[in-house]
Amino acid sequence: MPDPDLRKDQLAGVLEMLVLRTLTLGPAHGYAIARHIERLSEDVLKVEQGSLYPALDRLLRRGWVRAKWKKTPTGREARYYTITAAGRKRLDERVEAHARVMLAVQRVMDNA
């Protein structure tokens, strides 16, 4: 039986990768990050607040993003996140690792 903690760690890693990739487009607040991921995935990937904000906190603690409070276009205060140089390096590593996993999955699917 698969280890549920391992699955949780894998999913957290994918979410972190998607958040970092989104932030390469420029600073964004949490809601905008979630909507961007949902929109580009054609709503296949739903980003819940209970997953997004802990992921953003982890990214902040690790120095992969910075945060600054600013006003949104609607006048509300929101925390805007920006990817750091260390975050870009981490993103490159995650993308490479993800590509290896996806290639391995494809090989099994093609040859099973």
C-alpha positions as CSV (number, residue, x, y, z in Angstrom):
1,M,0.0,0.0,0.0
2,P,1.4,3.4,-0.9
3,D,2.6,5.7,1.9
4,P,0.1,8.5,2.2
5,D,2.8,10.9,3.5
6,L,4.9,10.2,0.3
7,R,1.8,11.0,-1.9
8,K,1.2,14.2,0.1
9,D,4.8,15.3,-0.3
10,Q,4.7,14.6,-4.1
11,L,1.5,16.6,-4.5
12,A,3.0,19.5,-2.4
13,G,6.1,19.4,-4.7
14,V,3.9,19.7,-7.8
15,L,1.9,22.6,-6.3
16,E,5.1,24.4,-5.4
17,M,6.4,23.9,-8.9
18,L,3.2,25.3,-10.4
19,V,3.3,28.3,-8.1
20,L,6.9,29.0,-8.9
21,R,6.2,28.7,-12.6
22,T,3.2,31.1,-12.3
23,L,5.4,33.6,-10.5
24,T,7.9,33.7,-13.4
25,L,5.2,35.8,-15.1
26,G,5.5,38.5,-12.4
27,P,4.3,39.2,-8.9
28,A,0.9,37.9,-7.9
29,H,-1.3,37.4,-4.9
30,G,-2.6,34.0,-3.8
31,Y,-6.0,34.2,-5.4
32,A,-4.5,35.3,-8.8
33,I,-2.0,32.4,-8.5
34,A,-4.8,29.9,-7.9
35,R,-6.9,31.2,-10.7
36,H,-4.0,31.2,-13.2
37,I,-3.3,27.5,-12.4
38,E,-7.0,26.6,-12.6
39,R,-7.5,28.5,-15.9
40,L,-4.4,27.1,-17.7
41,S,-5.3,23.5,-16.5
42,E,-8.9,24.1,-17.8
43,D,-10.1,23.7,-14.3
44,V,-8.6,20.2,-14.0
45,L,-6.4,21.4,-11.2
46,K,-8.3,23.1,-8.4
47,V,-6.1,25.0,-6.0
48,E,-7.7,25.1,-2.5
49,Q,-6.7,27.8,0.0
50,G,-5.9,25.1,2.5
51,S,-3.1,23.8,0.1
52,L,-2.0,27.1,-1.5
53,Y,-1.2,29.2,1.5
54,P,0.8,26.5,3.3
55,A,2.7,26.0,0.1
56,L,3.4,29.8,-0.2
57,D,4.6,29.8,3.4
58,R,7.0,26.9,2.7
59,L,8.3,28.8,-0.3
60,L,8.8,31.9,1.7
61,R,10.6,30.1,4.5
62,R,12.9,28.4,2.0
63,G,13.7,31.7,0.3
64,W,12.2,30.7,-3.0
65,V,9.7,33.6,-3.0
66,R,9.4,37.0,-1.4
67,A,6.2,38.7,-0.2
68,K,5.1,42.3,0.0
69,W,1.7,43.8,1.0
70,K,0.2,45.9,-1.8
71,K,-3.3,47.1,-2.9
72,T,-5.0,45.0,-5.5
73,P,-6.7,46.7,-8.5
74,T,-10.0,46.5,-6.4
75,G,-8.4,48.4,-3.6
76,R,-8.0,45.5,-1.1
77,E,-4.7,44.8,0.6
78,A,-3.1,41.5,-0.5
79,R,0.2,39.8,-0.1
80,Y,2.0,39.8,-3.5
81,Y,4.5,37.0,-4.1
82,T,7.6,37.3,-6.3
83,I,10.0,34.5,-7.2
84,T,13.6,34.9,-6.1
85,A,16.8,33.7,-7.9
86,A,16.9,30.7,-5.6
87,G,13.3,30.0,-6.5
88,R,14.1,30.1,-10.2
89,K,16.9,27.6,-9.5
90,R,14.6,25.4,-7.5
91,L,12.0,25.6,-10.3
92,D,14.5,24.4,-12.9
93,E,15.4,21.5,-10.6
94,R,11.7,20.5,-10.1
95,V,10.9,20.8,-13.8
96,E,13.8,18.5,-14.7
97,A,12.8,16.0,-12.0
98,H,9.2,16.1,-13.1
99,A,10.1,15.6,-16.7
100,R,12.1,12.5,-15.8
101,V,9.2,11.1,-13.9
102,M,6.7,11.8,-16.7
103,L,9.1,10.2,-19.2
104,A,9.3,7.1,-17.0
105,V,5.5,6.9,-16.7
106,Q,5.2,7.3,-20.4
107,R,7.6,4.4,-21.1
108,V,5.6,2.1,-18.8
109,M,2.3,3.2,-20.5
110,D,3.8,2.7,-24.0
111,N,5.3,-0.7,-23.2
112,A,2.9,-2.4,-20.8
